[in-house]
Amino acid sequence: MSMSFSSIDSQAVSGLRQSRLERLLNWLQQTNAALNHDFCPGANPWVYWLKNPLLSLLLAAGISLLCGVFLKTEALFITAILLLVAGVGVALPWLAMRGVDVHLAFDTRRSRVGQPVLVRLRVRNRWPWPIWGLSLVCGFALRDTNDTDEGVSLARVSGWSTAEYSWSFIPQVRGCYPLAVPEIETGFPFGLYRASRNTTVDGHVVVWPKTVMLAGLPDAVESNQSDDQLADRRVGDFGDMLGTRAFRSGDSLRRVHWAQTARQQQMIVCERQAPATTSVRVTLDVDAASYPDVVPSERDPMNSLELAVQVAASVCESLHRQHCRVELSLNDQLLIAGESATSFQRLMDVLSQSTLANRQSQTSRRRDSQSFDIVVTTPHGVSRNGLKRHGQHVISVSDNWTSTATSSTGSWISLGISADAGLHLQRQWKGACNVR
């Protein structure tokens, strides 16, 4: 009995301690929320200038000046010291930027989201004295703030010298980098004022979106062949001549090889190449009305537009690797990627830099009878454009992953934003293509 009572007492004590700890944590969270709450957001524009140390220093100098004039003259000594500190804190960074030349370059022209990119920075100091506290800002971060780890800081550049630095940064969003004009800045020695200067960018790097490999082709694709790409092992009525054979009933007289006919004393016809590739048109809907929750000025890697771009890129890349003739319809552009790698790279470059359009996209344009149409859009785009009436195969992406969204749109494939959206796309694509 004593053993059972002791175990019950220990459990009660532990439960009491846990409840007290939970109440303490809740109190700390409430206190933290209260201390960090903005009670007067309308007054922010009037008080934000106090965050600037230079303005605060000038305010203190003005107060000390008033004290020196109306109270005691000894306060003027404090005014002189504050003005001296402010003058040195502004003059030295401004003077340092006048003698700095910065060049930025990339080691590659193309990359993908999540893959490291090597950046080289060359800094030339024309002054005889060293420069401290240089930082490269803008152009690499998703947000134009100073609390990101994308960029580089230089401790010291010697006088009359040229220093080269390199670092790897991992892009988190597609696009053409740098996203903005990079700037080199310094606030040495006091950080009161940060002087900056634009850098010279030697080339850019295009970052492609994340893609997943999709196995198999839709059944209807195999019957839509293109006459632009011809096979050497398939006999047809197009392209170059592959050989000769005896005349068969129904052959056209235009295919008769008269020289061989005279030599063989029987009708001989020519055999030519046959179409080898299939044509698929991928249409990406970038109409702003189809993405009401996407803010064009924000570079958010987790929204419906980025998911739509990733889906379109995955479809284009997978079909191109399976030797399909891929056509990308984006706004008023029609990009065609055949067998050449250059045309596919140009297609992916344009797709990586696509943005929202302020007019209706061409998703409901007339279908090409020789191509298999795939449209990547959202449920809003499906309801607005009525894509199902045109017989197009719709891949619908949305912010919410729900079964009701799938059934309401009636799409060929439906996806939602999630960590495993790529796996869902692979699974649904395999089911749509009847791949075992």
BELQUI-V943158 format. One record per backbone hydrogen bond with DSSP energy under -1.0 kcal/mol. NH is the residue of the N-H (numbers start at 1). CO is the residue of the C=O. E is the energy in kcal/mol with one decimal. If there is no record, write none. Layout:
{{NH:CO:E} {NH:CO:E}}
//
This chain:
{{5:1:-2.5} {6:2:-2.2} {7:3:-1.9} {8:4:-2.1} {9:5:-2.5} {10:6:-2.2} {11:7:-2.0} {12:8:-2.3} {13:9:-2.4} {14:10:-2.4} {15:11:-2.4} {16:12:-2.3} {17:13:-2.4} {18:14:-2.3} {19:15:-2.3} {20:16:-2.3} {21:17:-2.4} {22:18:-2.4} {23:19:-2.4} {24:20:-2.3} {25:21:-2.4} {26:22:-2.5} {27:23:-2.2} {28:24:-2.3} {29:25:-2.4} {30:26:-2.5} {31:27:-2.4} {32:28:-2.6} {33:29:-2.4} {34:30:-2.2} {35:31:-2.4} {36:32:-1.6} {39:37:-1.0} {43:40:-1.4} {44:41:-1.2} {47:43:-1.0} {48:44:-2.0} {50:47:-1.5} {51:48:-1.8} {52:49:-1.2} {56:52:-1.9} {57:53:-2.2} {58:54:-2.4} {59:55:-2.2} {60:56:-2.2} {61:57:-2.2} {62:58:-2.3} {63:59:-2.2} {64:60:-2.5} {65:61:-2.0} {66:62:-2.0} {67:63:-2.2} {68:64:-2.3} {69:65:-2.0} {70:66:-2.5} {71:67:-2.2} {72:67:-1.5} {75:72:-1.2} {76:73:-1.6} {77:74:-1.1} {79:75:-1.8} {80:76:-2.4} {81:77:-2.0} {82:78:-2.6} {83:79:-2.5} {84:80:-2.2} {85:81:-2.5} {86:82:-2.3} {87:83:-2.6} {88:84:-2.6} {89:85:-2.5} {90:86:-1.3} {91:87:-2.8} {92:88:-2.0} {94:90:-1.6} {95:91:-2.7} {96:92:-2.3} {97:93:-1.9} {99:96:-1.2} {101:124:-2.1} {103:122:-2.4} {104:200:-3.0} {105:120:-2.4} {107:118:-1.7} {111:206:-2.2} {113:208:-1.8} {114:171:-2.0} {115:112:-1.9} {117:169:-2.3} {119:167:-3.1} {120:105:-3.0} {121:165:-3.7} {122:103:-2.9} {123:163:-3.3} {124:101:-2.9} {125:161:-2.9} {126:99:-3.1} {131:157:-2.4} {133:155:-1.5} {134:154:-1.4} {135:185:-2.4} {136:152:-3.0} {137:183:-2.9} {145:143:-2.3} {154:134:-3.5} {157:131:-2.4} {160:127:-2.1} {163:123:-3.0} {165:121:-3.2} {167:119:-2.0} {169:117:-2.2} {175:207:-1.9} {177:205:-3.1} {179:139:-2.8} {183:137:-2.8} {184:197:-2.9} {185:135:-2.7} {186:195:-1.9} {191:187:-2.9} {195:186:-1.9} {197:184:-1.9} {199:182:-2.3} {200:102:-2.6} {202:104:-3.5} {203:201:-1.0} {205:177:-1.9} {206:109:-2.8} {207:175:-3.2} {208:111:-3.5} {221:218:-1.1} {224:221:-1.4} {226:277:-2.9} {231:274:-3.1} {236:272:-2.9} {238:273:-2.5} {242:271:-3.8} {243:271:-1.2} {245:269:-1.9} {247:267:-2.3} {251:248:-2.2} {255:252:-1.3} {256:253:-1.3} {257:268:-3.3} {261:257:-2.2} {262:258:-2.3} {263:259:-1.7} {264:260:-2.8} {265:261:-1.4} {269:245:-2.6} {270:255:-2.8} {271:243:-2.9} {272:236:-1.2} {273:238:-1.1} {273:240:-1.1} {274:234:-1.0} {276:229:-2.7} {279:224:-1.7} {280:325:-2.7} {281:372:-2.4} {282:327:-3.8} {283:374:-3.1} {284:329:-2.0} {285:376:-2.7} {288:357:-2.5} {290:287:-1.5} {291:288:-1.1} {294:291:-1.4} {298:295:-1.3} {300:298:-1.0} {307:303:-2.0} {308:304:-2.2} {309:305:-2.3} {310:306:-2.4} {311:307:-2.3} {312:308:-2.6} {313:309:-2.6} {314:310:-2.3} {315:311:-2.4} {316:312:-2.5} {317:313:-2.6} {318:314:-2.3} {319:315:-2.4} {320:316:-2.2} {321:317:-2.0} {323:320:-1.6} {324:319:-2.0} {325:278:-3.9} {326:337:-2.0} {327:280:-2.9} {328:335:-3.3} {329:282:-2.9} {330:333:-2.1} {333:330:-2.5} {335:328:-2.7} {337:326:-3.2} {344:340:-1.1} {345:341:-2.4} {346:342:-2.2} {347:343:-1.9} {348:344:-2.5} {349:345:-2.3} {350:346:-2.0} {351:347:-2.2} {352:348:-2.3} {353:349:-1.1} {354:351:-1.1} {357:286:-3.1} {371:368:-1.8} {372:279:-1.9} {374:281:-2.9} {375:393:-2.6} {376:283:-3.1} {377:395:-2.2} {382:378:-2.2} {383:379:-2.2} {384:380:-1.9} {385:381:-2.6} {386:382:-1.8} {389:386:-1.3} {390:387:-1.4} {391:388:-1.2} {392:387:-1.2} {393:373:-1.8} {395:375:-3.5} {396:413:-2.8} {397:377:-2.4} {398:415:-1.3} {402:400:-1.1} {406:402:-1.0} {407:403:-2.1} {408:404:-2.3} {409:405:-1.6} {410:406:-1.3} {412:394:-1.4} {413:394:-1.9} {415:396:-3.0} {417:398:-1.3} {421:418:-1.2} {424:420:-1.8} {425:421:-2.2} {426:422:-2.4} {427:423:-2.5} {428:424:-2.6} {429:425:-2.5} {430:426:-2.1} {431:427:-1.9} {432:428:-2.3} {433:429:-2.0} {435:430:-2.5}}
//
